[in-house]
Amino acid sequence: MSEEAGRAWLKPILKPLMPIFREVGAMSAFVNLLALATPIFTLQVYDRVVGTGGLSTLWGLVIGMALVVLFDLALKQARSRIMQTVALRVDVIVGRHLFNKLVSLPLHQLEGQPASYWQSLFRDVDVVRNTVSGGSAILICDLPFTIMFFTLIWVIAAPIAWVLLIILPLFMLVAWRSGNVMSQANAAERESTQSRDGLIAELIQGRTTIKALALERSMRPLWEETHAENIAQSMYRGSRTDFYTNCSQSLTMATTIFLTSVGAYQIIHQNLTMGALIATNMLSGRLLGPLNQLVGQWRAYNGFKQSVDRLGEVFSSTSDRAESEVQLEKPRGEITVENLSFAYTETAKPVVDDVSINIRQEGVHALVGRNGSGKTTLLKMIQGLYAPTNGRVLLDGADIAQFSRAELATWIGYVPQETVLFAGTVRDNIVHRHPDASDDDIIDAATAAGVHHFIIDLPDGYASDIGEAGQRLSGGQRQRIAIARALLGDPAVLLLDEPSASLDRQAEQELRKTLVDIGKTRTVMIVTHSPILLAACDNLVALDKGKVVLEGPSREVLPKLFNQQPMNKGDAPSSRKAPKDGDAAKDAAPKLKPDSKTPPVTPPPSPTTMPQMPPTGVTDHNAPPPSEDAPPPPPSGAKAPA
């Protein structure tokens, strides 16, 4: 991306502010003109008052200078208020623009950078605001008037003006060189600061683990190394800044010495007056002041340039679809996946590889497989969080790529593997999806999630504060609130990623009943390893290395996953011998009523035993099931069926 394209986003923001900047420029012109009054006053006092004893002239000059001081103060105050208004407008516009952009970026792009990187972008907003509305902007307004001060020096003290012609190029050289050096130093310091901030965020997020396992001994060297690197980069940047600042100050002192020395020589030869020399020294201070500031402010200008480029890179990236291409009524919940593939990078191996499945509306459906088989990635693609590299996802026959992120989130509820709640009340966390939801809608969603009875038992009910990230609630309670949040708005599809990961046996059984109830009116799709939840599923899809290896009704797929003989339609769980862990088997495959939608399944060996993928010969999910006359042997540690 070119520099012009990277900074193009700033022009529409600054364009409406140009009339204000012109007004500030006019005020700066008057302020600099009034600054000429002081050296001229000094010149007149030394040349006309002191030598002649003209007290009346002195009083006239003093009264005039008093008016100049008051007018100068009023102009500077007005200019400051205007620049504060500019700062507020820039901060609001750029900050809002950045927030809207971040929430519209694709999920894989957000996950591609650490949290400290996205946090630093908001500091870039501060840099942009301070540069276009702070002292840096005032300096830009004052720089052109250095020509006016030099012209006046040439008029009143031409014999010594040539000294400034030698000094000014040296100032410009120092300013230019400091700009190049500070640009590199600022970039290195920023990178080290991001690394330090990222480590701090990880330490704070994992504070419970660090405290429980006493990991501070192993974390301290890492922190000290990162912190030392940041300090070293900061010291290097500071030393470079101090060097060039000191050089500019030394040049200022040298200018005063040379002007005074040459001026004294010219006074002795009667080519210059005492008042002209003093006035020239004062004017040289006004002339060199902005140049001194330029050397010191060059870091701010380089930081502004880098911040604008970084923000421009983000603003120019592709966002999620903001408006739907077609209008679709509330879907029924039928999901079709056609030849779906996804890889995180162009050179990486596909995480999901040519997957084609069909999920009928309503019921409970599961994705199973080993860790890393692509279950979570496929679930995110079904919701539209990841854009496929090949293939498509259909919702009621319509490609979800046609719909906006907001509309898909309305139709498809999602409960991630790591339950994320936000500081606030229970009600606040449920209504995040629909802030205008009524109390009845909130209660209906909480009741469907099976958490209403718990909430009303709290001292403040739905107004109870749950603490940071819901730390005052148990894992199961947080999970249920997340399900209630996903159900608010009555979505046609509910996706859950490992919903029982933090639940005990009893809570898992309750969640199973909740999912079965939800599946009566919605399409529920879960990623799970839990035999208890698998027993409640109507259909299973087994993945291995990103490919579908088994797909079909759970009563047919589950026995293959556990290497057991397929059950006949009329078999009941109690007709087979349970494994040694009888209680676990009963929990894994509880008895179901004859009219239940969930078919009976063979009890797995243990609820903690992960389903084993079929052998290499069963990788084709279209292959016929094994013959009942030759059932596969039972898994190790389990008794053969009676």
C-alpha positions as CSV (number, residue, x, y, z in Angstrom):
1,M,0.0,0.0,0.0
2,S,1.4,3.4,-1.0
3,E,1.9,6.3,1.4
4,E,-0.7,8.3,-0.4
5,A,-3.3,5.6,-0.1
6,G,-2.4,5.0,3.5
7,R,-3.0,8.6,4.4
8,A,-6.1,9.2,2.2
9,W,-8.4,8.4,5.1
10,L,-7.3,11.5,7.0
11,K,-8.2,14.0,4.3
12,P,-12.0,13.6,4.6
13,I,-11.7,14.2,8.4
14,L,-9.5,17.3,8.1
15,K,-11.3,18.8,5.2
16,P,-14.3,20.1,7.2
17,L,-11.8,21.5,9.7
18,M,-9.9,23.6,7.2
19,P,-11.9,26.8,7.8
20,I,-11.0,26.5,11.5
21,F,-7.3,25.9,10.7
22,R,-7.4,29.1,8.5
23,E,-8.9,31.0,11.4
24,V,-6.1,29.7,13.7
25,G,-3.5,30.7,11.1
26,A,-4.9,34.2,11.0
27,M,-4.7,34.4,14.8
28,S,-1.1,33.1,14.7
29,A,-0.3,35.9,12.2
30,F,-1.5,38.5,14.6
31,V,0.2,36.9,17.6
32,N,3.6,36.9,15.7
33,L,3.0,40.5,14.5
34,L,2.4,41.5,18.1
35,A,5.6,39.7,19.1
36,L,7.5,42.4,17.1
37,A,6.3,45.0,19.5
38,T,8.7,44.0,22.3
39,P,12.0,44.3,20.4
40,I,10.9,47.5,18.8
41,F,9.9,48.9,22.2
42,T,13.4,47.9,23.5
43,L,15.0,49.6,20.4
44,Q,13.1,52.8,21.0
45,V,13.8,53.0,24.7
46,Y,17.5,52.6,24.3
47,D,17.9,54.8,21.3
48,R,15.3,57.6,22.0
49,V,14.4,57.5,25.7
50,V,17.7,56.7,27.5
51,G,19.8,59.0,25.4
52,T,17.4,62.0,25.4
53,G,15.6,61.5,28.7
54,G,12.2,61.6,27.0
55,L,9.9,60.4,29.8
56,S,6.7,61.3,28.0
57,T,7.8,59.1,25.1
58,L,8.5,56.3,27.6
59,W,5.0,56.6,29.1
60,G,3.5,56.5,25.7
61,L,5.4,53.4,24.8
62,V,4.5,51.7,28.0
63,I,0.8,52.4,27.6
64,G,1.0,51.0,24.0
65,M,2.8,47.9,25.1
66,A,0.2,47.3,27.9
67,L,-2.5,47.2,25.2
68,V,-0.4,44.9,23.1
69,V,0.0,42.5,26.0
70,L,-3.7,42.4,26.7
71,F,-4.6,41.9,23.0
72,D,-1.9,39.2,22.7
73,L,-3.3,37.3,25.7
74,A,-6.8,37.4,24.3
75,L,-5.7,36.1,21.0
76,K,-3.7,33.2,22.5
77,Q,-6.6,32.2,24.7
78,A,-9.0,32.3,21.8
79,R,-6.6,30.2,19.7
80,S,-6.2,27.7,22.6
81,R,-10.0,27.2,22.9
82,I,-10.3,26.7,19.1
83,M,-7.6,24.1,19.1
84,Q,-9.3,22.3,22.0
85,T,-12.5,22.1,19.9
86,V,-10.5,20.7,17.0
87,A,-8.9,18.1,19.3
88,L,-12.4,17.0,20.5
89,R,-13.8,16.7,17.0
90,V,-10.7,14.8,15.7
91,D,-10.8,12.5,18.7
92,V,-14.5,11.7,18.4
93,I,-14.4,11.2,14.6
94,V,-11.2,9.1,14.4
95,G,-12.0,7.1,17.6
96,R,-15.5,6.3,16.3
97,H,-14.1,5.4,12.9
98,L,-11.5,3.1,14.4
99,F,-14.0,1.3,16.7
100,N,-16.5,0.8,13.8
101,K,-13.7,-0.6,11.7
102,L,-12.4,-3.0,14.3
103,V,-15.8,-4.5,15.1
104,S,-16.3,-5.0,11.3
105,L,-13.0,-6.7,10.6
106,P,-13.1,-10.5,9.8
107,L,-12.4,-12.7,12.8
108,H,-9.3,-14.3,11.2
109,Q,-7.7,-10.9,10.8
110,L,-8.5,-9.9,14.4
111,E,-6.9,-13.2,15.5
112,G,-3.9,-12.6,13.3
113,Q,-2.5,-9.9,15.6
114,P,-2.1,-9.9,19.4
115,A,-4.4,-7.8,21.6
116,S,-1.6,-5.3,22.4
117,Y,-1.5,-4.4,18.7
118,W,-5.2,-3.5,18.5
119,Q,-4.9,-1.6,21.8
120,S,-1.9,0.4,20.5
121,L,-4.1,1.7,17.6
122,F,-6.2,3.7,20.0
123,R,-2.9,5.3,21.2
124,D,-2.3,6.2,17.6
125,V,-5.6,8.0,17.7
126,D,-4.2,10.1,20.6
127,V,-1.1,10.8,18.6
128,V,-3.1,12.1,15.6
129,R,-5.3,14.2,17.8
130,N,-2.4,15.8,19.7
131,T,-0.5,16.5,16.5
132,V,-3.3,18.2,14.5
133,S,-4.6,20.2,17.5
134,G,-1.7,20.7,20.0
135,G,1.6,22.4,20.2
136,S,2.8,20.7,17.0
137,A,0.0,22.4,15.0
138,I,0.8,25.8,16.5
139,L,4.4,25.3,15.6
140,I,3.5,24.7,12.0
141,C,1.6,28.0,12.1
142,D,4.5,29.9,13.6
143,L,7.3,28.5,11.3
144,P,6.5,30.7,8.2
145,F,6.9,33.9,10.4
146,T,10.6,33.2,10.9
147,I,11.0,34.8,7.5
148,M,9.3,38.0,8.8
149,F,11.6,38.1,11.9
150,F,14.7,37.6,9.7
151,T,13.5,40.4,7.3
152,L,13.1,42.8,10.3
153,I,16.6,41.9,11.6
154,W,18.0,42.7,8.1
155,V,16.3,46.1,8.2
156,I,17.4,47.3,11.6
157,A,20.8,45.5,11.8
158,A,22.1,44.6,8.4
159,P,25.8,44.6,9.4
160,I,25.2,41.5,11.7
161,A,22.4,39.7,9.8
162,W,24.9,37.6,7.9
163,V,25.6,35.7,11.1
164,L,22.1,34.3,11.0
165,L,22.6,33.2,7.4
166,I,25.4,30.9,8.6
167,I,23.5,29.6,11.7
168,L,20.1,28.9,10.0
169,P,21.4,26.1,7.7
170,L,23.0,24.4,10.7
171,F,19.6,24.4,12.5
172,M,17.9,22.9,9.4
173,L,20.6,20.2,9.2
174,V,20.2,19.2,12.9
175,A,16.4,19.1,12.5
176,W,16.5,17.0,9.3
177,R,19.0,14.5,10.8
178,S,17.1,14.2,14.1
179,G,13.9,13.3,12.0
180,N,15.6,10.4,10.3
181,V,17.1,9.0,13.5
182,M,14.0,9.5,15.7
183,S,11.8,7.7,13.1
184,Q,13.8,4.5,13.5
185,A,14.1,4.9,17.3
186,N,10.4,5.4,17.7
187,A,9.5,2.3,15.7
188,A,11.9,0.1,17.7
189,E,10.5,1.5,21.0
190,R,6.9,1.0,19.9
191,E,7.6,-2.6,19.0
192,S,9.2,-3.4,22.4
193,T,6.4,-1.6,24.2
194,Q,3.8,-3.8,22.4
195,S,5.8,-6.9,23.4
196,R,5.8,-5.7,27.0
197,D,2.1,-4.8,27.0
198,G,1.2,-8.2,25.5
199,L,3.1,-10.0,28.2
200,I,1.4,-7.9,30.9
201,A,-2.0,-8.7,29.4
202,E,-1.2,-12.5,29.5
203,L,0.0,-12.3,33.1
204,I,-3.1,-10.5,34.2
205,Q,-5.4,-12.8,32.3
206,G,-3.7,-15.9,33.8
207,R,-3.2,-14.5,37.3
208,T,-5.2,-17.3,38.8
209,T,-3.0,-20.0,37.2
210,I,0.2,-18.1,38.0
211,K,-0.9,-17.8,41.7
212,A,-2.1,-21.3,42.0
213,L,0.9,-23.0,40.5
214,A,3.4,-20.4,41.8
215,L,4.7,-19.7,38.3
216,E,6.2,-16.3,39.2
217,R,9.7,-17.8,39.3
218,S,9.5,-19.0,35.7
219,M,7.6,-15.9,34.6
220,R,9.9,-13.4,36.2
221,P,12.9,-13.9,33.8
222,L,10.6,-13.5,30.8
223,W,9.2,-10.3,32.3
224,E,12.6,-8.9,33.2
225,E,13.9,-9.7,29.7
226,T,11.0,-8.0,28.0
227,H,11.0,-5.1,30.3
228,A,14.8,-4.6,30.0
229,E,14.4,-4.6,26.2
230,N,11.8,-1.9,26.4
231,I,13.9,0.2,28.8
232,A,16.9,-0.2,26.5
233,Q,14.9,1.0,23.5
234,S,13.5,3.8,25.5
235,M,16.9,4.9,26.7
236,Y,18.3,4.8,23.2
237,R,15.4,6.9,21.9
238,G,15.8,9.3,24.8
239,S,19.6,9.6,24.3
240,R,19.1,10.5,20.6
241,T,16.4,13.0,21.5
242,D,18.6,14.6,24.1
243,F,21.6,14.8,21.8
244,Y,19.8,16.7,19.0
245,T,17.9,18.9,21.5
246,N,21.2,19.8,23.2
247,C,22.8,20.5,19.8
248,S,20.0,23.0,19.0
249,Q,20.4,24.7,22.3
250,S,24.1,25.0,21.9
251,L,23.5,26.5,18.5
252,T,21.2,29.0,20.1
253,M,23.9,30.0,22.6
254,A,26.5,30.2,19.9
255,T,24.1,32.5,17.9
256,T,23.8,34.9,20.8
257,I,27.6,35.0,21.3
258,F,28.4,35.6,17.7
259,L,25.6,38.2,17.3
260,T,26.8,40.1,20.4
261,S,30.5,39.9,19.4
262,V,29.9,41.0,15.9
263,G,27.4,43.6,17.0
264,A,29.9,45.1,19.5
265,Y,32.5,45.4,16.8
266,Q,30.0,47.2,14.5
267,I,28.9,49.5,17.4
268,I,32.6,50.4,18.0
269,H,32.9,51.3,14.3
270,Q,29.6,53.2,14.5
271,N,27.8,51.0,12.0
272,L,25.2,49.8,14.6
273,T,23.4,51.3,17.6
274,M,23.1,49.7,21.0
275,G,19.3,49.5,20.7
276,A,19.6,47.7,17.3
277,L,21.9,45.1,18.8
278,I,19.6,44.4,21.8
279,A,16.6,44.3,19.5
280,T,18.4,41.9,17.1
281,N,19.2,39.5,20.0
282,M,15.5,39.5,21.0
283,L,14.4,39.0,17.4
284,S,16.9,36.2,17.0
285,G,15.3,34.4,19.9
286,R,11.9,34.6,18.2
287,L,13.5,33.5,15.0
288,L,15.4,30.5,16.5
289,G,12.6,29.5,18.9
290,P,10.4,27.7,16.4
291,L,13.5,26.0,14.9
292,N,14.5,24.8,18.4
293,Q,11.0,23.5,18.9
294,L,11.1,21.8,15.5
295,V,14.1,19.7,16.6
296,G,12.3,18.7,19.8
297,Q,8.9,18.1,18.0
298,W,10.3,16.1,15.2
299,R,9.6,12.9,17.3
300,A,6.0,13.9,17.4
301,Y,5.8,14.5,13.6
302,N,7.4,11.1,12.9
303,G,5.1,9.5,15.4
304,F,2.2,11.2,13.7
305,K,3.3,9.9,10.3
306,Q,3.7,6.3,11.5
307,S,0.3,6.4,13.4
308,V,-1.5,7.7,10.3
309,D,0.1,4.9,8.2
310,R,-0.8,2.2,10.7
311,L,-4.4,3.5,11.0
312,G,-4.6,3.8,7.2
313,E,-3.5,0.1,6.8
314,V,-6.4,-0.9,9.1
315,F,-8.9,1.4,7.5
316,S,-8.1,0.1,4.0
317,S,-8.5,-3.6,4.9
318,T,-11.6,-5.5,3.9
319,S,-14.5,-5.5,6.3
320,D,-17.4,-7.9,6.8
321,R,-20.4,-7.3,4.7
322,A,-22.4,-4.4,6.2
323,E,-25.6,-4.8,4.2
324,S,-27.3,-8.0,2.9
325,E,-27.5,-8.5,-0.8
326,V,-31.0,-10.2,-0.6
327,Q,-33.8,-10.1,1.9
328,L,-34.6,-13.4,3.6
329,E,-37.4,-14.2,6.1
330,K,-36.4,-15.8,9.3
331,P,-34.9,-19.2,8.2
332,R,-36.1,-22.5,9.3
333,G,-32.6,-23.7,10.2
334,E,-31.5,-26.1,7.5
335,I,-27.8,-26.0,7.0
336,T,-25.9,-27.3,3.9
337,V,-22.2,-27.3,3.6
338,E,-20.8,-27.8,0.1
339,N,-17.2,-28.6,-0.6
340,L,-16.0,-26.4,2.2
341,S,-12.3,-25.8,2.7
342,F,-10.3,-23.3,4.9
343,A,-6.7,-22.6,5.6
344,Y,-5.3,-19.9,7.8
345,T,-2.6,-19.0,5.3
346,E,-2.1,-19.6,1.6
347,T,0.8,-22.0,2.3
348,A,-0.7,-23.8,5.3
349,K,-2.4,-27.1,5.2
350,P,-6.2,-26.9,5.1
351,V,-7.8,-27.1,8.5
352,V,-11.1,-28.0,6.9
353,D,-10.7,-30.0,3.7
354,D,-13.5,-30.4,1.2
355,V,-16.3,-31.0,3.7
356,S,-19.9,-31.6,2.5
357,I,-22.6,-32.2,5.0
358,N,-26.3,-31.5,5.4
359,I,-27.9,-30.6,8.7
360,R,-31.7,-30.8,8.7
361,Q,-33.8,-28.3,10.6
362,E,-34.5,-28.8,14.3
363,G,-32.9,-31.5,16.4
364,V,-29.5,-31.8,18.1
365,H,-26.5,-32.5,15.9
366,A,-22.9,-33.0,16.9
367,L,-19.5,-32.6,15.4
368,V,-17.0,-35.1,16.9
369,G,-13.4,-35.9,16.3
370,R,-9.9,-35.7,17.7
371,N,-8.4,-32.4,18.9
372,G,-7.3,-30.5,15.9
373,S,-9.6,-32.2,13.5
374,G,-11.2,-28.9,12.4
375,K,-14.5,-29.0,14.4
376,T,-14.3,-25.5,15.9
377,T,-13.1,-24.0,12.6
378,L,-16.0,-25.7,10.8
379,L,-18.5,-24.4,13.4
380,K,-17.1,-20.8,12.9
381,M,-17.4,-21.1,9.2
382,I,-21.1,-22.2,9.5
383,Q,-21.7,-19.0,11.4
384,G,-19.8,-17.0,8.8
385,L,-17.0,-15.9,11.2
386,Y,-14.4,-17.4,8.8
387,A,-14.7,-16.9,5.0
388,P,-14.0,-20.2,3.2
389,T,-11.1,-20.5,0.8
390,N,-13.3,-22.9,-1.2
391,G,-17.0,-24.0,-1.1
392,R,-19.9,-22.3,0.6
393,V,-22.4,-22.6,3.4
394,L,-26.1,-22.5,2.7
395,L,-28.8,-21.5,5.2
396,D,-32.2,-22.7,3.9
397,G,-30.6,-22.9,0.5
398,A,-29.2,-19.3,0.5
399,D,-25.5,-18.7,0.6
400,I,-24.6,-17.0,3.9
401,A,-22.0,-14.9,2.1
402,Q,-24.9,-12.7,0.8
403,F,-25.9,-11.6,4.3
404,S,-24.4,-9.1,6.7
405,R,-22.6,-10.1,9.9
406,A,-25.4,-8.5,12.0
407,E,-28.2,-10.4,10.2
408,L,-26.4,-13.7,10.5
409,A,-25.9,-13.1,14.2
410,T,-29.6,-12.6,14.5
411,W,-30.4,-15.9,12.9
412,I,-27.5,-18.0,14.4
413,G,-26.8,-18.0,18.1
414,Y,-23.3,-18.9,19.1
415,V,-21.8,-20.1,22.4
416,P,-18.0,-20.3,22.2
417,Q,-15.8,-22.8,23.9
418,E,-14.4,-20.2,26.3
419,T,-17.4,-18.5,27.8
420,V,-16.9,-14.8,27.7
421,L,-19.1,-12.6,30.0
422,F,-18.5,-8.9,30.6
423,A,-18.5,-6.8,33.8
424,G,-22.0,-5.7,34.7
425,T,-25.2,-7.4,35.8
426,V,-26.8,-10.7,34.7
427,R,-29.3,-8.7,32.6
428,D,-26.6,-6.7,30.9
429,N,-24.9,-9.8,29.7
430,I,-28.0,-11.4,28.4
431,V,-29.2,-8.3,26.4
432,H,-25.9,-7.5,24.7
433,R,-27.3,-9.0,21.5
434,H,-30.5,-7.1,21.6
435,P,-30.3,-4.0,23.9
436,D,-34.0,-3.1,23.3
437,A,-35.3,-6.6,24.4
438,S,-38.2,-6.6,26.7
439,D,-38.2,-8.2,30.2
440,D,-40.5,-11.0,28.9
441,D,-38.0,-11.8,26.1
442,I,-35.1,-11.9,28.6
443,I,-37.0,-14.3,30.9
444,D,-38.0,-16.5,28.0
445,A,-34.4,-16.8,26.9
446,A,-33.2,-17.5,30.4
447,T,-35.9,-20.1,31.0
448,A,-35.1,-21.9,27.7
449,A,-31.4,-21.9,28.8
450,G,-32.4,-23.4,32.2
451,V,-30.9,-20.5,34.2
452,H,-34.0,-18.5,35.2
453,H,-34.5,-20.4,38.4
454,F,-30.9,-19.7,39.4
455,I,-31.1,-16.0,38.6
456,I,-34.2,-15.3,40.6
457,D,-32.6,-16.9,43.6
458,L,-29.8,-14.3,43.6
459,P,-30.2,-11.4,46.0
460,D,-30.7,-8.9,43.2
461,G,-32.0,-11.2,40.6
462,Y,-31.3,-10.1,37.1
463,A,-29.7,-7.0,38.5
464,S,-27.0,-9.0,40.3
465,D,-23.4,-7.9,39.6
466,I,-21.4,-10.8,38.2
467,G,-17.9,-9.2,38.6
468,E,-15.1,-9.0,36.1
469,A,-15.7,-11.6,33.3
470,G,-18.4,-13.2,35.5
471,Q,-15.9,-14.4,38.1
472,R,-18.6,-14.4,40.8
473,L,-20.4,-17.2,39.0
474,S,-19.5,-20.9,38.5
475,G,-18.5,-22.3,35.1
476,G,-21.9,-23.9,34.6
477,Q,-23.8,-20.7,35.5
478,R,-21.7,-18.7,33.1
479,Q,-22.3,-21.3,30.4
480,R,-26.1,-21.1,30.9
481,I,-26.1,-17.3,30.8
482,A,-24.1,-17.5,27.6
483,I,-26.7,-19.8,26.2
484,A,-29.5,-17.4,27.3
485,R,-27.6,-14.6,25.5
486,A,-27.4,-16.7,22.3
487,L,-31.1,-17.6,22.5
488,L,-32.3,-14.0,22.9
489,G,-34.0,-12.9,19.7
490,D,-35.2,-16.5,19.0
491,P,-32.5,-17.6,16.5
492,A,-33.3,-20.5,14.2
493,V,-29.9,-22.1,14.8
494,L,-27.8,-22.5,17.9
495,L,-24.1,-23.4,17.7
496,L,-22.2,-24.5,20.8
497,D,-18.5,-25.3,21.1
498,E,-17.7,-27.7,23.9
499,P,-20.6,-26.5,26.1
500,S,-19.8,-29.0,28.8
501,A,-16.1,-28.4,29.2
502,S,-16.5,-26.8,32.6
503,L,-19.5,-28.7,33.9
504,D,-19.8,-31.4,36.4
505,R,-21.9,-34.6,35.9
506,Q,-25.1,-33.2,37.2
507,A,-24.8,-29.9,35.3
508,E,-24.0,-31.9,32.2
509,Q,-27.1,-33.9,32.6
510,E,-29.2,-30.7,33.0
511,L,-27.5,-29.2,29.9
512,R,-28.4,-32.3,28.0
513,K,-32.1,-31.9,28.8
514,T,-31.9,-28.2,28.0
515,L,-30.4,-28.9,24.5
516,V,-33.0,-31.6,23.8
517,D,-35.8,-29.0,24.7
518,I,-34.1,-26.3,22.6
519,G,-33.7,-28.8,19.7
520,K,-37.5,-29.3,19.5
521,T,-37.9,-25.8,17.9
522,R,-34.4,-24.9,16.7
523,T,-31.4,-26.5,15.0
524,V,-28.8,-27.2,17.6
525,M,-25.3,-28.0,16.6
526,I,-22.6,-28.8,19.2
527,V,-18.9,-29.7,19.2
528,T,-18.4,-32.1,22.1
529,H,-16.5,-35.1,23.4
530,S,-19.0,-35.8,26.1
531,P,-20.8,-39.1,25.8
532,I,-23.6,-37.7,27.9
533,L,-24.3,-35.0,25.3
534,L,-23.6,-37.4,22.4
535,A,-26.4,-39.6,23.7
536,A,-28.8,-36.7,23.2
537,C,-27.9,-36.1,19.6
538,D,-30.0,-37.1,16.6
539,N,-27.1,-37.0,14.1
540,L,-23.3,-37.1,14.3
541,V,-20.6,-35.9,12.0
542,A,-17.1,-37.3,12.7
543,L,-14.1,-35.3,11.4
544,D,-10.5,-36.4,11.1
545,K,-7.8,-34.2,9.7
546,G,-10.3,-31.8,8.4
547,K,-12.3,-34.4,6.5
548,V,-15.6,-36.1,7.1
549,V,-15.1,-39.8,7.9
550,L,-18.5,-40.7,9.3
551,E,-21.9,-39.0,9.1
552,G,-25.4,-40.2,9.9
553,P,-27.9,-41.0,12.7
554,S,-26.3,-41.3,16.1
555,R,-27.5,-44.8,16.7
556,E,-25.5,-45.9,13.7
557,V,-22.4,-43.6,14.0
558,L,-21.8,-43.9,17.8
559,P,-21.1,-47.7,17.8
560,K,-18.6,-47.2,15.0
561,L,-16.9,-44.5,17.0
562,F,-16.6,-46.8,19.9
563,N,-15.8,-49.8,17.8
564,Q,-19.0,-51.6,18.9
565,Q,-21.6,-53.5,17.0
566,P,-24.3,-51.3,15.5
567,M,-27.6,-51.5,17.3
568,N,-30.9,-52.6,15.8
569,K,-33.6,-50.0,15.8
570,G,-35.5,-51.8,18.6
571,D,-32.6,-52.3,20.9
572,A,-32.6,-50.5,24.3
573,P,-29.5,-49.4,26.2
574,S,-30.3,-51.9,28.9
575,S,-30.2,-54.9,26.6
576,R,-26.4,-54.8,26.5
577,K,-24.0,-55.3,29.3
578,A,-22.5,-52.1,30.7
579,P,-18.8,-51.6,31.1
580,K,-17.2,-51.9,34.5
581,D,-18.0,-48.4,35.3
582,G,-21.7,-49.0,35.4
583,D,-22.7,-45.6,36.8
584,A,-20.7,-43.9,34.1
585,A,-22.3,-46.0,31.4
586,K,-25.8,-45.2,32.7
587,D,-24.9,-41.5,32.7
588,A,-23.5,-41.8,29.2
589,A,-26.6,-43.5,27.8
590,P,-29.6,-42.9,30.0
591,K,-32.8,-44.7,29.3
592,L,-35.0,-42.7,27.0
593,K,-38.8,-42.7,26.7
594,P,-40.2,-44.5,23.7
595,D,-41.6,-41.3,22.3
596,S,-38.3,-39.4,22.7
597,K,-36.8,-37.9,19.6
598,T,-33.3,-39.2,20.7
599,P,-32.8,-42.8,19.6
600,P,-31.2,-45.3,22.0
601,V,-27.5,-45.8,21.7
602,T,-24.9,-48.3,22.9
603,P,-23.3,-47.1,26.1
604,P,-19.7,-46.0,25.6
605,P,-17.0,-47.4,27.9
606,S,-16.8,-44.2,30.0
607,P,-17.9,-40.6,29.9
608,T,-14.4,-39.5,30.1
609,T,-13.2,-41.7,27.3
610,M,-12.9,-39.7,24.1
611,P,-14.5,-41.3,21.0
612,Q,-11.9,-43.1,18.9
613,M,-11.9,-42.5,15.2
614,P,-12.5,-45.4,12.9
615,P,-9.5,-47.3,11.4
616,T,-8.0,-46.3,8.2
617,G,-10.3,-48.5,6.2
618,V,-13.4,-46.4,7.2
619,T,-12.2,-42.9,6.1
620,D,-14.8,-42.8,3.3
621,H,-18.0,-41.6,5.1
622,N,-20.1,-43.0,2.2
623,A,-18.8,-46.5,2.8
624,P,-21.4,-49.1,4.0
625,P,-21.5,-49.9,7.7
626,P,-19.7,-53.1,8.8
627,S,-21.8,-56.3,8.7
628,E,-23.6,-57.3,11.9
629,D,-22.4,-60.9,11.3
630,A,-18.8,-59.8,11.9
631,P,-18.8,-57.1,14.5
632,P,-15.6,-55.4,15.4
633,P,-14.0,-56.3,18.7
634,P,-14.8,-54.3,21.7
635,P,-12.4,-51.6,22.9
636,S,-9.7,-52.4,25.4
637,G,-11.1,-52.4,28.9
638,A,-14.7,-53.0,28.0
639,K,-16.7,-56.2,28.2
640,A,-18.2,-57.7,25.1
641,P,-21.9,-57.3,24.7
642,A,-23.9,-60.1,26.1
